[in-house]
Amino acid sequence: MRVAIIHDWLVTYAGAEKVLEEILKIFPEADLFSTVDFLPEDKRFFILNKEVNTTFIQKLPLANKKYRIYLPFMPLAIEQLDLSSYDVIISSSHAVAKGVITGPNQLHISYVHSPIRYAWDLQHQYLKESGLNKGIKGWATRYMLQKVRDWDYRTANGVDYFLSNSDFIGKRIWKVYRRESETIYPPVDVLSFNFHQQKEDFYLTASRMVPYKKIDMIVEAFAKMQDKKLVVIGDGPDFDKVKSKATSNVQLLGYQSFESLLSHMQKAKAFIFAAEEDFGIAPVEAQACGTPVIAYGKGGALETVIGDSGEKCTGVFFKEQTVESLIDGVRRFEDISHQIKFEDCRDNALRFSSERFRKEFESFVSEKIKERN
């Protein structure tokens, strides 16, 4: 059977691309499609150095650096990909990939990282953070996003089966498309995060510094708990904002190598995670090291961290994205930390291995192919 795999855009190697990497390992003979392909040579390993079939956006001015400005044209672009000769189409989608045109004799399975966040329930947050919540540019953006929503809803009918990367995203798929989905958790390279039992007296957070990650809130909370040490790894647009709130007990390390990140994850007494993520890889990586997690109790973290109300607890949740709520979460963690076994953290993380992903994904696709035949 001829298999086509479609990804939104190929510009970096992050969480969605790690999913694509594992799908390509299952179907190494598949042809690969994307709106654009600007992967540098040293990042092409994860697509098995395949040639990528791209759209007209690839050749538009400044597309290599400003590809996102062409979002209004991406629905049209993705529909121009000719997939009529393929039996099975697999889309890996957080934007437009699921909108490829397929026929009645083709099987289209879409692995959805999320319906287009900034067009649906996170639109107002996106407009505010982008400074597009007022003025002519704001109204033009709202109109464009409304058109994207119409297209996104309509093209859900071209998908035979939806897979979600978490139950949280499964609820979003149902809300937006009114379609059922099955959850297959994304692959996490847990084997690269070695188990370590000896912990030191510091908390850790690690992330790209963008608004929704709430790193500034974490730092502000520890500024009010100066008897506790916090290490912060990562850089990004909010770095200066975060730095302005840091006190002497907060150490900002900026970008660090994988070896440094791993060492800190292994030794931290707990990992702090304040974002509302679709899934959230970092808390799983921390638990693979045997490190408990203090997480915001919403989104994918509820599926990857076992709170203190469950058996074999691997962390605690705080209820609101506020300084006071996080401080309460840290204090509750310190009250119950003696009950948390580092081995339970590791065992919980192993549920999200790359091998498990490949096995579940291949089984799902094979089952649907058999049903078609």
Residue pairs with C-beta under 8 A, 6 or more apart in sequence:
1 87
1 88
1 369
2 31
2 85
2 86
2 87
2 88
3 27
3 29
3 30
3 31
3 86
3 87
3 88
3 89
3 90
4 30
4 31
4 32
4 33
4 83
4 86
4 88
4 89
4 90
5 20
5 23
5 24
5 27
5 30
5 31
5 32
5 33
5 89
5 90
5 91
5 92
6 32
6 33
6 34
6 78
6 81
6 83
6 89
6 90
6 91
6 92
6 93
6 97
6 100
7 16
7 17
7 20
7 32
7 33
7 34
7 91
7 92
7 97
8 16
8 34
8 35
8 92
8 93
8 94
8 95
8 96
8 97
9 34
9 35
9 36
9 37
9 67
9 95
10 17
10 34
10 36
10 37
10 38
10 39
10 47
10 52
11 36
11 38
11 39
11 67
12 39
12 43
13 39
13 43
13 46
15 113
15 186
15 279
15 281
16 92
16 94
16 113
17 46
18 46
18 186
18 187
18 189
19 92
19 111
19 113
19 165
19 186
19 187
19 357
20 46
20 47
20 92
21 46
21 47
22 187
22 354
22 357
22 358
22 361
23 90
23 92
23 111
23 361
24 30
24 32
24 46
24 47
24 48
24 50
25 358
26 358
26 361
26 362
26 365
27 90
28 48
30 90
31 50
31 53
31 86
32 47
32 50
32 51
32 52
32 53
33 52
33 53
33 54
33 81
33 83
33 100
34 52
34 53
34 54
34 55
34 97
35 54
35 55
35 57
35 58
35 67
35 74
35 77
35 78
35 96
36 54
36 55
36 57
36 58
36 63
36 64
36 67
37 52
37 54
37 58
38 63
38 64
38 67
39 47
53 81
55 74
55 77
55 78
55 80
55 81
56 77
56 80
57 63
57 67
57 70
57 73
57 74
57 77
60 70
60 73
62 69
63 70
70 77
71 95
71 144
71 148
72 144
72 147
72 148
74 95
74 96
75 96
75 99
75 148
75 151
75 155
77 96
78 96
78 97
78 99
78 100
79 99
79 100
79 101
81 100
81 101
83 89
83 100
83 101
83 102
83 106
84 103
86 106
87 106
87 107
88 106
88 107
88 109
88 365
88 369
89 100
89 102
89 106
89 107
89 108
89 109
90 108
90 109
90 110
90 111
90 365
91 97
91 98
91 100
91 108
91 109
91 110
91 111
91 159
92 111
92 113
93 110
93 111
93 112
93 113
94 112
94 113
94 114
94 116
94 117
95 116
96 116
97 110
98 110
98 112
98 155
98 156
98 158
98 159
99 151
99 152
99 155
99 158
100 108
100 158
101 158
102 108
102 158
107 160
107 368
107 369
107 372
108 158
108 159
108 160
108 161
109 159
109 160
109 161
109 162
109 163
109 364
109 365
109 368
110 159
110 161
110 162
110 163
111 163
111 165
111 184
111 361
112 162
112 163
112 164
112 165
112 169
112 173
112 181
113 165
113 169
113 186
113 278
113 279
114 165
114 169
114 172
114 278
115 152
115 172
115 173
115 176
115 177
116 148
116 149
116 152
117 126
118 126
118 145
119 145
119 148
119 149
119 152
120 149
120 152
120 172
120 176
121 172
121 175
123 142
123 145
124 133
125 212
126 132
127 133
127 138
127 141
127 142
129 211
129 212
130 141
132 138
132 141
152 176
153 176
153 177
156 176
156 177
156 179
159 179
160 368
161 182
161 364
161 368
162 173
162 177
162 179
162 180
162 181
162 182
163 181
163 182
163 183
163 184
163 361
163 364
164 170
164 172
164 173
164 181
164 182
164 183
164 184
165 183
165 184
165 185
165 186
165 278
165 279
165 300
166 183
166 185
166 278
166 279
166 299
166 300
166 303
167 183
167 303
168 278
168 279
168 299
168 300
168 302
168 303
169 181
169 183
169 278
169 279
169 300
170 181
170 182
170 183
173 179
173 181
174 180
174 181
182 364
184 357
184 360
184 361
184 364
185 279
185 303
185 304
185 351
185 352
185 356
185 357
186 279
186 281
186 352
186 357
187 352
187 353
187 354
187 356
187 357
187 358
188 281
188 284
188 285
188 288
188 349
188 352
188 353
188 354
189 285
189 354
190 284
190 285
190 288
190 349
190 350
190 352
190 353
190 354
191 353
191 354
192 262
193 262
193 265
193 266
193 285
193 286
193 288
193 289
193 349
194 262
194 266
194 288
194 289
195 288
195 289
195 290
195 342
195 343
195 346
196 266
196 267
196 289
196 290
196 291
196 342
197 290
197 342
198 267
199 267
199 268
199 269
199 291
199 342
200 267
200 268
200 269
201 229
201 269
202 229
202 230
202 231
202 267
202 268
202 269
203 222
203 228
203 229
203 230
203 231
203 268
203 269
203 270
203 271
203 272
203 294
203 330
204 230
204 231
204 232
204 233
204 264
204 265
204 268
204 270
204 271
204 272
204 286
204 291
205 215
205 218
205 230
205 231
205 232
205 233
205 234
205 271
205 272
205 273
205 274
206 232
206 233
206 234
206 256
206 261
206 264
206 265
206 271
206 282
207 213
207 215
207 233
207 234
207 275
207 282
208 234
208 235
208 236
209 215
209 234
209 235
209 236
209 237
209 238
209 239
209 241
209 242
210 236
210 237
210 238
211 238
212 275
212 276
213 238
213 274
213 275
214 274
214 275
214 296
214 321
215 232
215 234
215 238
215 242
215 274
216 238
216 241
216 242
216 245
217 274
217 321
217 322
217 323
217 326
218 230
218 232
218 272
218 274
218 326
219 230
219 232
219 242
219 245
219 246
219 250
220 245
220 323
221 323
221 326
221 327
221 330
222 228
222 230
222 247
222 249
222 250
223 245
223 246
223 247
223 249
223 250
224 323
224 327
225 249
225 327
225 330
226 247
226 248
226 249
227 249
228 249
228 330
229 249
229 250
229 251
230 249
230 250
230 251
230 272
231 251
231 253
231 264
231 268
232 242
232 246
232 250
232 251
232 252
232 253
233 253
233 254
233 255
233 256
233 260
233 261
233 264
234 254
234 255
235 254
235 255
239 252
239 254
242 252
243 252
246 252
253 260
256 264
262 289
265 271
265 285
265 286
265 289
265 291
266 289
266 290
266 291
268 286
268 291
269 291
269 292
269 337
270 291
270 292
270 293
270 294
270 315
270 330
270 333
270 337
271 282
271 283
271 286
271 291
271 292
271 293
271 294
272 293
272 294
272 295
272 326
272 330
273 280
273 282
273 283
273 293
273 294
273 295
273 296
273 301
274 295
274 296
274 321
274 326
275 296
275 299
276 296
276 298
276 299
276 321
277 299
277 300
277 301
278 299
278 300
279 300
279 303
279 304
280 295
280 299
280 300
280 301
280 304
283 293
283 295
283 301
283 304
283 305
283 315
284 304
284 349
284 352
285 349
286 292
286 293
286 345
287 293
287 304
287 305
287 314
287 315
287 345
287 346
287 348
287 349
288 345
288 346
288 349
288 350
289 345
289 346
290 342
290 343
290 345
290 346
291 342
291 345
292 314
292 315
292 316
292 333
292 337
292 340
292 342
292 345
293 301
293 305
293 314
293 315
293 345
294 315
294 316
294 317
294 318
294 326
294 329
294 330
294 333
295 301
295 305
295 315
295 316
295 317
295 318
296 317
296 318
296 321
297 307
297 317
297 318
297 319
301 317
302 317
304 348
304 352
305 314
305 315
305 317
305 348
306 312
306 313
306 314
306 315
306 344
306 348
307 313
307 315
307 316
307 317
308 315
308 316
308 332
308 336
308 339
312 341
312 344
312 347
312 348
313 336
313 339
313 340
313 344
314 340
314 344
314 345
314 348
315 333
315 340
315 345
316 329
316 332
316 333
316 336
317 329
318 325
318 326
318 328
318 329
319 325
